[in-house]
Amino acid sequence: MNKPKRPSIHDLRRMKQRGERIPMLTCYDYTSAKILDQVGIPLILVGDSLGMVVHGHDSTLRVTLDMIIHHGQAVAAGAKNAMIIIDLPFATYSASDLPLSLHSAARAVAEGGAHAVKVEGGRRMAPVVGTLVASGIPVMGHIGLTPQSIHMIGGYRVQGQSEEAAQRLKAAALALEEAGAFAIVLELVPAPLAVEISRELTIPTIGIGAGSGCDGQVQVFHDIMGMYEDFVPKHAKRYATLAKAIREAAQNYVDEVRAGLFPGPEHSFDRSKDFEG
């Protein structure tokens, strides 16, 4: 059996040219990363959504660079064939502080095991993208709903609905491509607009709540696995109900311990048989 080849940014562009759809999932730990690697997920995002689904925060804004690097290390240990992309957290990059941006991205690669980083923002992020790419760090852009700017855009809502807003998003996508981004996430963008942007770019678009016309799709692992029950986004499909299964398993364990049914003889050791020699 041939070992899967980790995709490069050039492979992703060729996938777009062939019309081959690109699946991407978020992941935050070793065990999950190993499972995703086994099914051939080409792109794994260590997203700052971990602040909400793993750490219980009410937004992504409290995620730190050290925190996301810690999770990146775990994912890198488990995923040997996927390209690992790390979100640069809020306030760790800025067009007005390019040295900070480079320092943060370099740490994500050198310490976190990332093969690329993702930054949020449109045309104003072009200098950041250009600086990182010139330094040898591949960059994925992210436009539409940008959760790190949630207080500026007034909540979690669809972006680009007016003609003026749609033109701004198109211009932003082109600016990021020109600056050197190898792909762009389109989040909560009307499906027809996502199709238009995808057709205009030579680099792949990765949609989340942007319809089926993007070159790829990304979802939050905990959403599609039915593990995060606090809120289910409209754009997420549940492929499993793991929270329910985990609750039932945990309840069975509690019940058996309390009833003295676990551990049984098969889970216990006998000195004479198990420790000979």
DORO-495107 format. One record per residue (C-alpha): residue in one letter; chain; x, y, z. Coordinates in pm, whole numbers, plus 50000, padded with zeros to 5 digits. Each point is the difference from the previous one (the first is absolute). Last residue first. Layout:
# residues N
<rec r="a" c="A" u="X" v="Y" w="Z"/>
...
# end
This chain:
# residues 277
<rec r="g" c="A" u="50935" v="48544" w="53619"/>
<rec r="e" c="A" u="49625" v="49948" w="50022"/>
<rec r="f" c="A" u="49804" v="50321" w="50049"/>
<rec r="d" c="A" u="49675" v="49933" w="49820"/>
<rec r="k" c="A" u="49925" v="49645" w="50103"/>
<rec r="s" c="A" u="50100" v="49974" w="50368"/>
<rec r="r" c="A" u="49922" v="50362" w="50082"/>
<rec r="d" c="A" u="49657" v="49998" w="49837"/>
<rec r="f" c="A" u="49917" v="50326" w="49825"/>
<rec r="s" c="A" u="49659" v="50161" w="49952"/>
<rec r="h" c="A" u="49802" v="50108" w="49694"/>
<rec r="e" c="A" u="49881" v="49648" w="49911"/>
<rec r="p" c="A" u="49900" v="49940" w="50362"/>
<rec r="g" c="A" u="49758" v="50294" w="49985"/>
<rec r="p" c="A" u="50078" v="50365" w="50063"/>
<rec r="f" c="A" u="49724" v="50101" w="49995"/>
<rec r="l" c="A" u="49681" v="49832" w="50123"/>
<rec r="g" c="A" u="50019" v="50146" w="50351"/>
<rec r="a" c="A" u="49666" v="50177" w="49960"/>
<rec r="r" c="A" u="50155" v="50345" w="50037"/>
<rec r="v" c="A" u="50272" v="49915" w="49750"/>
<rec r="e" c="A" u="49744" v="49857" w="49758"/>
<rec r="d" c="A" u="49771" v="50304" w="50020"/>
<rec r="v" c="A" u="50285" v="50249" w="49952"/>
<rec r="y" c="A" u="50133" v="49807" w="49700"/>
<rec r="n" c="A" u="49655" v="49975" w="49843"/>
<rec r="q" c="A" u="49951" v="50374" w="50052"/>
<rec r="a" c="A" u="50333" v="50071" w="49831"/>
<rec r="a" c="A" u="49903" v="49786" w="49702"/>
<rec r="e" c="A" u="49660" v="50168" w="49972"/>
<rec r="r" c="A" u="50152" v="50347" w="50024"/>
<rec r="i" c="A" u="50264" v="49911" w="49741"/>
<rec r="a" c="A" u="49737" v="49868" w="49757"/>
<rec r="k" c="A" u="49785" v="50312" w="50045"/>
<rec r="a" c="A" u="50295" v="50233" w="49946"/>
<rec r="l" c="A" u="50108" v="49788" w="49702"/>
<rec r="t" c="A" u="49691" v="50068" w="49793"/>
<rec r="a" c="A" u="50149" v="49939" w="49654"/>
<rec r="y" c="A" u="50005" v="50156" w="49652"/>
<rec r="r" c="A" u="49840" v="50320" w="50124"/>
<rec r="k" c="A" u="49982" v="50254" w="49718"/>
<rec r="a" c="A" u="50125" v="50351" w="50070"/>
<rec r="h" c="A" u="49896" v="50306" w="49796"/>
<rec r="k" c="A" u="49706" v="50086" w="50226"/>
<rec r="p" c="A" u="50233" v="50012" w="50299"/>
<rec r="v" c="A" u="49928" v="49766" w="50294"/>
<rec r="f" c="A" u="50038" v="50170" w="50338"/>
<rec r="d" c="A" u="50070" v="49875" w="50352"/>
<rec r="e" c="A" u="50006" v="49639" w="49876"/>
<rec r="y" c="A" u="50367" v="49962" w="49907"/>
<rec r="m" c="A" u="50064" v="49628" w="49956"/>
<rec r="g" c="A" u="49771" v="49931" w="49705"/>
<rec r="m" c="A" u="50284" v="49881" w="49777"/>
<rec r="i" c="A" u="49931" v="50271" w="49742"/>
<rec r="d" c="A" u="50012" v="50276" w="50261"/>
<rec r="h" c="A" u="50297" v="49869" w="50201"/>
<rec r="f" c="A" u="50218" v="49978" w="49689"/>
<rec r="v" c="A" u="49926" v="50358" w="49891"/>
<rec r="q" c="A" u="49934" v="50008" w="49627"/>
<rec r="v" c="A" u="50201" v="50083" w="49691"/>
<rec r="q" c="A" u="49897" v="49962" w="49636"/>
<rec r="g" c="A" u="50182" v="50004" w="49669"/>
<rec r="d" c="A" u="50003" v="50159" w="49656"/>
<rec r="c" c="A" u="49698" v="50215" w="50087"/>
<rec r="g" c="A" u="49671" v="49959" w="49816"/>
<rec r="s" c="A" u="49834" v="49787" w="50268"/>
<rec r="g" c="A" u="49878" v="50284" w="50217"/>
<rec r="a" c="A" u="50179" v="50266" w="50203"/>
<rec r="g" c="A" u="49926" v="49886" w="50356"/>
<rec r="i" c="A" u="50360" v="49888" w="50028"/>
<rec r="g" c="A" u="50171" v="50010" w="49664"/>
<rec r="i" c="A" u="50359" v="49937" w="49897"/>
<rec r="t" c="A" u="50102" v="50192" w="49689"/>
<rec r="p" c="A" u="50286" v="49865" w="49793"/>
<rec r="i" c="A" u="50252" v="50223" w="49817"/>
<rec r="t" c="A" u="49950" v="50114" w="49639"/>
<rec r="l" c="A" u="49731" v="50241" w="50112"/>
<rec r="e" c="A" u="49718" v="50149" w="49793"/>
<rec r="r" c="A" u="49791" v="49682" w="49992"/>
<rec r="s" c="A" u="50017" v="49955" w="50378"/>
<rec r="i" c="A" u="49894" v="50360" w="50055"/>
<rec r="e" c="A" u="49694" v="49960" w="49778"/>
<rec r="v" c="A" u="49903" v="49670" w="50161"/>
<rec r="a" c="A" u="50034" v="50151" w="50348"/>
<rec r="l" c="A" u="49774" v="50286" w="49888"/>
<rec r="p" c="A" u="49731" v="49753" w="49889"/>
<rec r="a" c="A" u="50026" v="49815" w="50335"/>
<rec r="p" c="A" u="49957" v="50306" w="50219"/>
<rec r="v" c="A" u="50306" v="50031" w="50230"/>
<rec r="l" c="A" u="50004" v="49863" w="50353"/>
<rec r="e" c="A" u="50371" v="49917" w="49993"/>
<rec r="l" c="A" u="50217" v="49999" w="49687"/>
<rec r="v" c="A" u="50340" v="49847" w="50081"/>
<rec r="i" c="A" u="50273" v="50099" w="49756"/>
<rec r="a" c="A" u="50281" v="49794" w="49846"/>
<rec r="f" c="A" u="50372" v="50034" w="49911"/>
<rec r="a" c="A" u="50024" v="50365" w="50112"/>
<rec r="g" c="A" u="50271" v="50183" w="49804"/>
<rec r="a" c="A" u="49920" v="50372" w="50017"/>
<rec r="e" c="A" u="49816" v="49974" w="49667"/>
<rec r="e" c="A" u="49774" v="49731" w="50145"/>
<rec r="l" c="A" u="49929" v="50216" w="50304"/>
<rec r="a" c="A" u="49920" v="50300" w="49781"/>
<rec r="l" c="A" u="49771" v="49792" w="49778"/>
<rec r="a" c="A" u="49805" v="49874" w="50300"/>
<rec r="a" c="A" u="49970" v="50350" w="50145"/>
<rec r="a" c="A" u="49875" v="50143" w="49671"/>
<rec r="k" c="A" u="49732" v="49731" w="49981"/>
<rec r="l" c="A" u="49905" v="50065" w="50363"/>
<rec r="r" c="A" u="49974" v="50374" w="49938"/>
<rec r="q" c="A" u="49785" v="49939" w="49691"/>
<rec r="a" c="A" u="49761" v="49789" w="50207"/>
<rec r="a" c="A" u="49976" v="50272" w="50265"/>
<rec r="e" c="A" u="49905" v="50257" w="49735"/>
<rec r="e" c="A" u="49746" v="49766" w="49841"/>
<rec r="s" c="A" u="49842" v="49934" w="50338"/>
<rec r="q" c="A" u="50010" v="49655" w="50158"/>
<rec r="g" c="A" u="50376" v="49972" w="50043"/>
<rec r="q" c="A" u="49999" v="49854" w="50352"/>
<rec r="v" c="A" u="49760" v="49760" w="50170"/>
<rec r="r" c="A" u="49970" v="50053" w="50374"/>
<rec r="y" c="A" u="50189" v="49920" w="50320"/>
<rec r="g" c="A" u="50001" v="50332" w="50180"/>
<rec r="g" c="A" u="50046" v="50372" w="49938"/>
<rec r="i" c="A" u="50286" v="50020" w="49750"/>
<rec r="m" c="A" u="50239" v="50182" w="50235"/>
<rec r="h" c="A" u="49936" v="49791" w="50311"/>
<rec r="i" c="A" u="50036" v="49679" w="49798"/>
<rec r="s" c="A" u="50337" v="50098" w="49858"/>
<rec r="q" c="A" u="50175" v="49681" w="50115"/>
<rec r="p" c="A" u="49700" v="49805" w="49867"/>
<rec r="t" c="A" u="50061" v="50105" w="49637"/>
<rec r="l" c="A" u="49675" v="49955" w="49811"/>
<rec r="g" c="A" u="50089" v="50057" w="49638"/>
<rec r="i" c="A" u="50375" v="49962" w="49955"/>
<rec r="h" c="A" u="50272" v="49754" w="50101"/>
<rec r="g" c="A" u="50344" v="49973" w="49836"/>
<rec r="m" c="A" u="50228" v="49695" w="50003"/>
<rec r="v" c="A" u="50370" v="50081" w="50027"/>
<rec r="p" c="A" u="50312" v="49802" w="49910"/>
<rec r="i" c="A" u="50308" v="50101" w="50204"/>
<rec r="g" c="A" u="50319" v="50047" w="49798"/>
<rec r="s" c="A" u="50096" v="50347" w="50119"/>
<rec r="a" c="A" u="49861" v="50163" w="49685"/>
<rec r="v" c="A" u="49675" v="49814" w="50074"/>
<rec r="l" c="A" u="49990" v="50150" w="50349"/>
<rec r="t" c="A" u="50062" v="50355" w="49884"/>
<rec r="g" c="A" u="49756" v="49979" w="49711"/>
<rec r="v" c="A" u="49723" v="49858" w="50217"/>
<rec r="v" c="A" u="50051" v="50272" w="50260"/>
<rec r="p" c="A" u="50007" v="50271" w="49732"/>
<rec r="a" c="A" u="49675" v="49860" w="49849"/>
<rec r="m" c="A" u="49820" v="50001" w="50335"/>
<rec r="r" c="A" u="49835" v="50339" w="49943"/>
<rec r="r" c="A" u="49852" v="49862" w="49679"/>
<rec r="g" c="A" u="49791" v="49744" w="50185"/>
<rec r="g" c="A" u="50019" v="49862" w="50352"/>
<rec r="e" c="A" u="50072" v="49683" w="50192"/>
<rec r="v" c="A" u="50334" v="49822" w="49996"/>
<rec r="k" c="A" u="50076" v="49631" w="49951"/>
<rec r="v" c="A" u="50340" v="49837" w="50046"/>
<rec r="a" c="A" u="50187" v="49733" w="49804"/>
<rec r="h" c="A" u="50196" v="49678" w="50052"/>
<rec r="a" c="A" u="49935" v="50019" w="50373"/>
<rec r="g" c="A" u="50199" v="49800" w="50253"/>
<rec r="g" c="A" u="49920" v="50230" w="50290"/>
<rec r="e" c="A" u="50354" v="50097" w="50099"/>
<rec r="a" c="A" u="50172" v="50088" w="49671"/>
<rec r="v" c="A" u="49689" v="50057" w="49791"/>
<rec r="a" c="A" u="49776" v="50179" w="50250"/>
<rec r="r" c="A" u="50307" v="50178" w="50141"/>
<rec r="a" c="A" u="50089" v="50133" w="49655"/>
<rec r="a" c="A" u="49644" v="50123" w="49954"/>
<rec r="s" c="A" u="50008" v="50194" w="50327"/>
<rec r="h" c="A" u="50341" v="50153" w="49931"/>
<rec r="l" c="A" u="49903" v="50095" w="49646"/>
<rec r="s" c="A" u="49682" v="50173" w="50116"/>
<rec r="l" c="A" u="50184" v="50179" w="50281"/>
<rec r="p" c="A" u="50263" v="50123" w="49749"/>
<rec r="l" c="A" u="49715" v="50115" w="49769"/>
<rec r="d" c="A" u="49848" v="50230" w="50259"/>
<rec r="s" c="A" u="49756" v="50239" w="49828"/>
<rec r="a" c="A" u="49869" v="49725" w="49772"/>
<rec r="s" c="A" u="49927" v="49806" w="50315"/>
<rec r="y" c="A" u="50066" v="49659" w="50153"/>
<rec r="t" c="A" u="49972" v="49849" w="50350"/>
<rec r="a" c="A" u="49703" v="50219" w="50097"/>
<rec r="f" c="A" u="49742" v="49721" w="49955"/>
<rec r="p" c="A" u="50147" v="49656" w="49940"/>
<rec r="l" c="A" u="50203" v="49880" w="49700"/>
<rec r="d" c="A" u="49806" v="49698" w="49884"/>
<rec r="i" c="A" u="50221" v="49697" w="49943"/>
<rec r="i" c="A" u="49999" v="49796" w="49678"/>
<rec r="i" c="A" u="50114" v="49638" w="49998"/>
<rec r="m" c="A" u="50039" v="49833" w="49660"/>
<rec r="a" c="A" u="49898" v="49640" w="50049"/>
<rec r="n" c="A" u="50221" v="49690" w="49983"/>
<rec r="k" c="A" u="50154" v="49960" w="50346"/>
<rec r="a" c="A" u="49709" v="50119" w="50211"/>
<rec r="g" c="A" u="50029" v="49884" w="50362"/>
<rec r="a" c="A" u="50311" v="50177" w="50127"/>
<rec r="a" c="A" u="49916" v="50308" w="49794"/>
<rec r="v" c="A" u="49660" v="50016" w="50170"/>
<rec r="a" c="A" u="50156" v="49999" w="50347"/>
<rec r="q" c="A" u="50257" v="50264" w="49906"/>
<rec r="g" c="A" u="49728" v="50215" w="49849"/>
<rec r="h" c="A" u="49801" v="49986" w="50324"/>
<rec r="h" c="A" u="50292" v="50148" w="50195"/>
<rec r="i" c="A" u="50061" v="50251" w="49719"/>
<rec r="i" c="A" u="49637" v="50111" w="50033"/>
<rec r="m" c="A" u="50036" v="50069" w="50370"/>
<rec r="d" c="A" u="50337" v="50173" w="49971"/>
<rec r="l" c="A" u="49859" v="50229" w="49731"/>
<rec r="t" c="A" u="49709" v="50092" w="50222"/>
<rec r="v" c="A" u="49629" v="49928" w="49962"/>
<rec r="r" c="A" u="49789" v="50252" w="50189"/>
<rec r="l" c="A" u="49847" v="50152" w="49686"/>
<rec r="t" c="A" u="49853" v="49679" w="49860"/>
<rec r="s" c="A" u="49663" v="50060" w="50163"/>
<rec r="d" c="A" u="49788" v="49896" w="50300"/>
<rec r="h" c="A" u="50280" v="49799" w="50160"/>
<rec r="g" c="A" u="49949" v="49632" w="50085"/>
<rec r="h" c="A" u="50358" v="49881" w="49958"/>
<rec r="v" c="A" u="49947" v="49724" w="49743"/>
<rec r="v" c="A" u="49703" v="50111" w="49788"/>
<rec r="m" c="A" u="50031" v="50375" w="50057"/>
<rec r="g" c="A" u="50370" v="50074" w="50010"/>
<rec r="l" c="A" u="50057" v="49711" w="49763"/>
<rec r="s" c="A" u="49830" v="50217" w="49738"/>
<rec r="d" c="A" u="50351" v="50145" w="49969"/>
<rec r="g" c="A" u="50045" v="49735" w="49735"/>
<rec r="v" c="A" u="50265" v="49732" w="49976"/>
<rec r="l" c="A" u="49895" v="49937" w="49642"/>
<rec r="i" c="A" u="50061" v="49660" w="49843"/>
<rec r="l" c="A" u="50027" v="49976" w="49622"/>
<rec r="p" c="A" u="50032" v="49679" w="49794"/>
<rec r="i" c="A" u="49751" v="49789" w="50200"/>
<rec r="g" c="A" u="50108" v="49648" w="49901"/>
<rec r="v" c="A" u="49786" v="49777" w="50221"/>
<rec r="q" c="A" u="50299" v="49900" w="50215"/>
<rec r="d" c="A" u="50111" v="50360" w="50042"/>
<rec r="l" c="A" u="49662" v="50087" w="50150"/>
<rec r="i" c="A" u="50044" v="49721" w="50257"/>
<rec r="k" c="A" u="50353" v="50111" w="50092"/>
<rec r="a" c="A" u="49886" v="50360" w="50032"/>
<rec r="s" c="A" u="49719" v="49897" w="50235"/>
<rec r="t" c="A" u="50242" v="49819" w="50230"/>
<rec r="y" c="A" u="50264" v="50274" w="49996"/>
<rec r="d" c="A" u="49777" v="50298" w="50079"/>
<rec r="y" c="A" u="49853" v="50324" w="49856"/>
<rec r="c" c="A" u="49844" v="49927" w="49664"/>
<rec r="t" c="A" u="49816" v="50213" w="49746"/>
<rec r="l" c="A" u="49896" v="49830" w="49680"/>
<rec r="m" c="A" u="50088" v="50048" w="49633"/>
<rec r="p" c="A" u="49861" v="49827" w="49691"/>
<rec r="i" c="A" u="50121" v="50112" w="49654"/>
<rec r="r" c="A" u="49780" v="49942" w="49694"/>
<rec r="e" c="A" u="50176" v="49886" w="49682"/>
<rec r="g" c="A" u="49909" v="50228" w="49708"/>
<rec r="r" c="A" u="50326" v="49914" w="49827"/>
<rec r="q" c="A" u="50122" v="50361" w="50019"/>
<rec r="k" c="A" u="49898" v="50019" w="50366"/>
<rec r="m" c="A" u="50195" v="49685" w="50078"/>
<rec r="r" c="A" u="50297" v="50146" w="49813"/>
<rec r="r" c="A" u="49990" v="50303" w="50229"/>
<rec r="l" c="A" u="49992" v="49770" w="50300"/>
<rec r="d" c="A" u="50297" v="49799" w="49873"/>
<rec r="h" c="A" u="50198" v="50324" w="49967"/>
<rec r="i" c="A" u="49932" v="50086" w="50365"/>
<rec r="s" c="A" u="50142" v="49661" w="50084"/>
<rec r="p" c="A" u="49803" v="49690" w="50086"/>
<rec r="r" c="A" u="50150" v="49742" w="50239"/>
<rec r="k" c="A" u="50038" v="49683" w="49798"/>
<rec r="p" c="A" u="49800" v="49697" w="50108"/>
<rec r="k" c="A" u="50211" v="49686" w="50060"/>
<rec r="n" c="A" u="49955" v="49746" w="49726"/>
<rec r="m" c="A" u="49855" v="49665" w="50105"/>
# end
